[in-house]
Amino acid sequence: MTAAAALKPVADIRTQVTPEEWQVRTDLAAAYRLVAHYGWDDLIFTHISARVPGPNHHFLINPYGWMFHEITASSLVKVDLDGNIVSPTDHIINPAGFTIHSAVHAARHDVGCVLHLHTSDGIAVSAMADGLMPLSQTAMVALSTLSYHEFEGIALNLDERERLVADLGSNNLMILRNHGTLACGKTVAQAFLNIHMLERACQAQVRTLAGGAKLHPARPGVQELVRQQVRGMKIDVSGLAWGGLLRMLDAKDASYKS
């Protein structure tokens, strides 16, 4: 297969899916482009998956071998919970990548999108004994819904899925020890804002520790206050932020919609 053929999406996929699925495809492709925009991608590795609306428990994930800045709505691959491809495509997926995603999607029916990264700052914090520390407001917001999962090797063992979802519980953020970060959300927009928050918190911590100054963590009582404030919030601002992110993408390169 030539490089040009490898990057050929399914041309008529939009006519084969519901408008609801096409909207999820467009949002998911946008999330891939945004990860690339912020420099959070890792060549062709790591994944973002999204639940296809409907009763079939199908999910969308990136074609293995595509860089994140190349992903389009029509190139995404539809799979079932076992990672079997269920729609016409010339592409393959990374089985190890879907192991983590399938675990969350199977256990958390409230989750519409799972986003997993291998950023330098996220990996650095995942390797710190104290994990994410309450050194910033962003970190304290993230800590209100953060779990940890121990590294068990490359995610090829399906038995790990049970332990991973047990560790995640009802939280929407996870630090995968010695590995990276993970975020969930009801929508692609929510998952992206969640990972943005966690990555910013990790970045701030790495920079703070690099400065070498004496640390000033927030008081325990303030941490608990922030936790209560976050859980008491009634307004979902993800749609407002997502609209701005899409406008930025459209101005830069709107081909993700194709």
N, C-alpha and C positions, 0 to 999 in steps of 0.2 A: 504493500500500500504506500503510495506517495504521500509526502507531507501535506500536499494540497487536499488529497482525498481524505486523509486522517482528520482534517479540520472541516469537513463538509457536514453541516447539520442536516437533519431530516427536513427537506425543503417544504413539504406540505403538512408538517405536524400540526399547524394551527387549525387546519380543517378537520383533524382527527380527534381533537380534544374539546372539552367543554370550555366555555368562557371562563369559568371559575378556575379550571386547571391552568389555562393560559395566563391568568393573572398571577397565580402562584409561580409559574415558570418565569414570568417577567421579573417578579420581585426577587426570586432566588438568583437569577442571572445578575441582577443588580447587586445583590449582596456579594457575589463572587468578585464583581468588578470593584466594589468598594473595598474589599479586603486587599485587592491588588493596589488600589489607589493609596491606601494607608501603609503599604509596605509590610503587611502582615502575612503575605503568602509564603509558601515554602515550595517553590517550583511547582510540580504537579501533585504534591502531597498535601495532606489534610483535606477536609471535606466540609461542605455545608449541605444538609439535607432538609427537605420540606415535605410535609404530608400533602398528598393529593386529595382535594375535597371529594367526599363520596364514601360509600360503604366498603370499599375493597381493600383497605389498608395497604395502599400503594404509596410510594415515595419517590421523590426526584433527587438525583444526585449527579455529580459531575462525571463526564466521560473521562476515563483514565487516560492520561497523556496530554490533556489540554492544560495550558497555563490559565490561571484565574482571569487574566485580562482578556482571554479569548472566549470565555463562556458566553453563550447566547441562550435565549429562552428555548429555542428549538433544538439545541444540542444536548440538553439535559436528558438523562436516562431514567426511565421509569422502572422501578423494581418493587418486589414484594418484601415482606418482612424477613425472608430468608436470603435476600440479595439476588433472587432470580429476576432477570430482565423480562418485563411483561409487555413491552411495546416494541414495534419495529425500529431497529437501529443497527448501524454498523460498528458501534462503539462497545467498549467493555467498561467495567467498573473495577475498583480496587476492593477485593473482598475484605482485607484487613481494615480498610477505612469504614466499611459499612457495619462491621461488628459493633463498634461503639454506638453508632447511630441507631441501628436496629434495636439495641438493648433499651435505649431511652424511649424510642417511639413505641415499642411494644408495651412498656410498663407505664408510660405517662401519656394517656390519651388527651390530656390538656395541652400537650406540646405539639405545635405545628411545625417548628423548625429547630434544628440542632446545628450548632456552629462550633467547630473544633479547630484550634490553631496551634502552631509551633513557633511562636515568636521568641526572639532572644530574651526579652524581658519576662515573658510568661514562663519560659523554661527556667530562667534564673530564679524566679520566686518559687517555682515548684520544687527546686532543689534546696531551698533554705529550710532549716529545721523549724523555724517559726512560721513558715508560710507567709501569707499576706498579713501584714501588720497594720494597726490602726494609725497610720502616719498621715493620712489625708482624709478629707471629707469623702472623696471618691472611694477610697478604700473602705471607709466605715459603711457607706451605702452598699458596696459589694459584699461586705462581711455579713450583712443581714440576710443574705440568701446564698451563702457559699458553703460548699462541701469539698471534701478531699477524697481522692482514691489512690491507693498505693500502686506503684508500677509493677506489673506482672509480666513484662516482656512485650514484644510486638503483639498487637491485638489480633491474634489468629485463633486463640482458644475461646470457643463459644461459651465455655463454662464461666468465663470471667464476666459475662454480661449480668448474671445474677448479682454478683458482688458489686459491680459498678452501679446498678440501679438502686441497690440497698444503700450504698454510700451517698448517692445523689438525693434520695428521699424526695421531698417535695420542693427542694431548692431549685433555683434556675441557673446557678453558677457552680462550676466545679474546677478545682485545680487538680490535674492529673499529675501526680508526683513524678518528677524526673522526666516529664513528657511535654506538658503544655496546658492549655486552658480550654474550657468548654462552656458554652452558654446555650440555654433553652429559651423559647418564647412561644406564646400562643400563635404569633405571626412571625414572618421573616423580619419585619420591622422591629418587633420586640426583642428577638434574639440578637439582632445586630446591635441595638442600643445596649443590651446587656453585656455583650462581649466588648463593646467599645469602653464601657465603664470599667470592666475588669482589666483590660489591657492598659488603660490609662493609670489605674491604681498600681499595677505592676511596674509600669514605667517610672512613676513617681517614686516608688520604693527603691528601685535600682539606682536611680539618680541620687536619692537622699543618702543611701548607704555609701555610694561612691564619694560623696562629699566628705565623709570622715568626721563630721561634727557629732556632738552628743545628741542622741535622739530625744524627741519630746512626743511620745505617743499620747493620744487623747486619753482622758481619764475614763476608767471603766464605766462610770455612771453615764457619761456622754455617749459612749458606744451603745449602751442599752437604749438611751433616748433616741438615737438615730435609728436603731432597729425598729422601735415602736412607730417612729414617724414614717419610715418607709412602708411598713406593713399597714399603716393607716391611710395611706394615700389613695384617693378615689379617682384621680385623673390619670389617664394613660396618655403620656406626651409622646409616645413613640411615633404616632402618625404625623405629628407636627414636624419632628426631626426628620422622619423618613421623607416627607415631601421635599424638604430642603436638600437632602442628600440626592434624591432623584433629579432635582433641577440641576445640581452640580454635575451629575453624571451625564445628563442630556446635553449640557453645554460642552462637556469634554468629548463624549463619544456615545451616541445613542444606539449603537449597534447591538447592545445587549438585548434590546427588544425584539431582535429578528429571530 
